[in-house]
Amino acid sequence: MSIVRHVTRNTRNVKRWRNGKMVLRWTAIGFMEASKRFRCINGYQEIPRLVAALTRSYDACGSKRKRDLDKSKAA
């Protein structure tokens, strides 16, 4: 079930939205309820190895490619 569905289900019984703080409060409660059902990403233990491999690949690429990547990051 998606997070939007959890929030919608949690807020469906509110009959009268009074102000922005009330909306934020109920939405936050919906997110908290949804987070109880989140699962870990499969292979999350391997993320540091992925970062290291990407860094090595980035360092190995030519200087023109590095400039292009740096420009796209700055934008």
CYANA upper distance limits for C-alpha pairs under 8 A (distance plus 0.5 A):
  1 MET  CA      5 ARG  CA      7.01
  1 MET  CA      6 HIS  CA      7.70
  2 SER  CA      6 HIS  CA      7.04
  3 ILE  CA      7 VAL  CA      6.77
  3 ILE  CA     31 PHE  CA      7.40
  3 ILE  CA     34 ALA  CA      6.43
  4 VAL  CA      8 THR  CA      6.55
  5 ARG  CA      9 ARG  CA      6.49
  6 HIS  CA     10 ASN  CA      6.61
  6 HIS  CA     30 GLY  CA      6.50
  6 HIS  CA     31 PHE  CA      7.82
  6 HIS  CA     33 GLU  CA      7.82
  6 HIS  CA     34 ALA  CA      6.17
  7 VAL  CA     11 THR  CA      6.64
  7 VAL  CA     27 THR  CA      6.56
  7 VAL  CA     29 ILE  CA      8.31
  7 VAL  CA     30 GLY  CA      4.73
  7 VAL  CA     31 PHE  CA      6.77
  7 VAL  CA     34 ALA  CA      7.93
  8 THR  CA     12 ARG  CA      6.37
  8 THR  CA     30 GLY  CA      8.15
  9 ARG  CA     30 GLY  CA      8.46
 10 ASN  CA     26 TRP  CA      8.10
 10 ASN  CA     29 ILE  CA      8.19
 10 ASN  CA     30 GLY  CA      5.98
 11 THR  CA     26 TRP  CA      6.89
 11 THR  CA     27 THR  CA      7.80
 11 THR  CA     30 GLY  CA      7.81
 17 TRP  CA     22 MET  CA      7.27
 17 TRP  CA     23 VAL  CA      7.25
 18 ARG  CA     22 MET  CA      6.99
 18 ARG  CA     23 VAL  CA      8.50
 19 ASN  CA     23 VAL  CA      7.13
 20 GLY  CA     24 LEU  CA      6.68
 21 LYS  CA     25 ARG  CA      6.54
 22 MET  CA     26 TRP  CA      6.72
 23 VAL  CA     27 THR  CA      6.53
 24 LEU  CA     28 ALA  CA      6.43
 25 ARG  CA     29 ILE  CA      6.80
 26 TRP  CA     30 GLY  CA      6.75
 27 THR  CA     31 PHE  CA      6.78
 28 ALA  CA     32 MET  CA      6.65
 29 ILE  CA     33 GLU  CA      6.68
 30 GLY  CA     34 ALA  CA      6.62
 31 PHE  CA     35 SER  CA      6.52
 32 MET  CA     36 LYS  CA      7.28
 33 GLU  CA     37 ARG  CA      8.01
 34 ALA  CA     38 PHE  CA      7.31
 40 CYS  CA     44 TYR  CA      7.83
 43 GLY  CA     47 ILE  CA      7.84
 46 GLU  CA     50 LEU  CA      6.88
 47 ILE  CA     51 VAL  CA      6.71
 48 PRO  CA     52 ALA  CA      6.70
 49 ARG  CA     53 ALA  CA      6.66
 50 LEU  CA     54 LEU  CA      6.63
 51 VAL  CA     55 THR  CA      6.58
 52 ALA  CA     56 ARG  CA      6.69
 53 ALA  CA     57 SER  CA      6.64
 54 LEU  CA     58 TYR  CA      6.53
 55 THR  CA     59 ASP  CA      6.59
 56 ARG  CA     60 ALA  CA      6.59
 57 SER  CA     61 CYS  CA      6.82
 58 TYR  CA     66 LYS  CA      7.64
 59 ASP  CA     66 LYS  CA      8.47
 61 CYS  CA     65 ARG  CA      6.88
 61 CYS  CA     66 LYS  CA      7.29
 62 GLY  CA     66 LYS  CA      6.88
 63 SER  CA     67 ARG  CA      6.74
 64 LYS  CA     68 ASP  CA      6.80
 65 ARG  CA     69 LEU  CA      6.69
 66 LYS  CA     70 ASP  CA      6.52
 67 ARG  CA     71 LYS  CA      6.54
 68 ASP  CA     72 SER  CA      6.76
 69 LEU  CA     73 LYS  CA      6.71
 70 ASP  CA     74 ALA  CA      6.69
 71 LYS  CA     75 ALA  CA      6.84
